[in-house]
Amino acid sequence: MSKVLLSLLVVLALVGCGENQQARQTRLYGPNAYKVAGDTTAWSNPPFNGEESAWQQEIDARARNQNEYDRIR
């Protein structure tokens, strides 16, 4: 009885420590990686609708508003 229980415990421990094979996920790098991956740019959706300069101005304004030195003046 104890040999069966011990062997069952060993088998369960080994099964619990196993690792399932996962699908390989590759990361795309480079300037056109978003096109290859099918992603869109940050400025391609509303409210910017493809205007990169408007998006950049908004990012700059957000960065300026986060500067505590300028905010308290």
C-alpha positions as CSV (number, residue, x, y, z in Angstrom):
1,M,0.0,0.0,0.0
2,S,2.7,2.5,0.9
3,K,4.7,1.6,-2.2
4,V,1.7,2.4,-4.4
5,L,1.0,5.6,-2.6
6,L,4.7,6.6,-2.8
7,S,4.9,5.9,-6.5
8,L,1.6,7.8,-7.1
9,L,3.0,10.7,-5.2
10,V,6.3,10.7,-7.2
11,V,4.3,10.5,-10.5
12,L,2.1,13.4,-9.5
13,A,5.1,15.5,-8.4
14,L,6.9,14.8,-11.7
15,V,3.8,15.7,-13.7
16,G,3.3,18.9,-11.7
17,C,6.8,20.0,-12.5
18,G,6.5,19.5,-16.2
19,E,6.4,22.3,-18.7
20,N,3.9,22.6,-21.6
21,Q,5.3,23.5,-25.0
22,Q,4.2,27.0,-25.9
23,A,3.9,28.5,-29.3
24,R,7.0,30.5,-30.2
25,Q,6.4,34.2,-30.1
26,T,8.8,36.3,-32.1
27,R,9.3,40.0,-31.6
28,L,9.5,42.3,-34.6
29,Y,12.0,45.1,-34.5
30,G,12.8,48.0,-36.9
31,P,11.2,51.0,-38.3
32,N,8.5,49.1,-40.2
33,A,7.7,46.5,-37.5
34,Y,4.2,47.8,-36.9
35,K,3.3,47.4,-40.6
36,V,4.6,43.8,-40.7
37,A,2.8,43.0,-37.4
38,G,-0.5,44.6,-38.6
39,D,-0.4,47.2,-35.9
40,T,-1.3,50.9,-36.4
41,T,0.6,53.9,-35.3
42,A,-0.5,56.0,-32.2
43,W,-1.7,58.8,-34.4
44,S,-3.7,56.8,-36.9
45,N,-6.8,56.7,-34.7
46,P,-9.1,59.5,-33.5
47,P,-8.6,62.2,-32.4
48,F,-5.6,62.6,-34.6
49,N,-6.7,60.7,-37.7
50,G,-3.3,60.2,-39.2
51,E,-1.8,63.6,-38.4
52,E,1.6,62.8,-36.8
53,S,2.4,66.4,-36.2
54,A,-0.8,67.0,-34.2
55,W,0.0,63.8,-32.1
56,Q,3.6,65.1,-31.5
57,Q,2.3,68.5,-30.4
58,E,-0.1,66.8,-27.9
59,I,2.7,64.6,-26.5
60,D,4.9,67.7,-26.1
61,A,2.1,69.5,-24.4
62,R,1.5,66.6,-22.0
63,A,5.2,66.5,-21.2
64,R,5.3,70.2,-20.5
65,N,2.3,69.9,-18.2
66,Q,4.1,67.2,-16.2
67,N,7.0,69.5,-15.5
68,E,6.5,70.6,-11.9
69,Y,9.0,73.5,-12.2
70,D,7.0,75.1,-14.9
71,R,3.6,74.4,-13.3
72,I,4.4,76.2,-10.1
73,R,5.7,79.4,-11.7
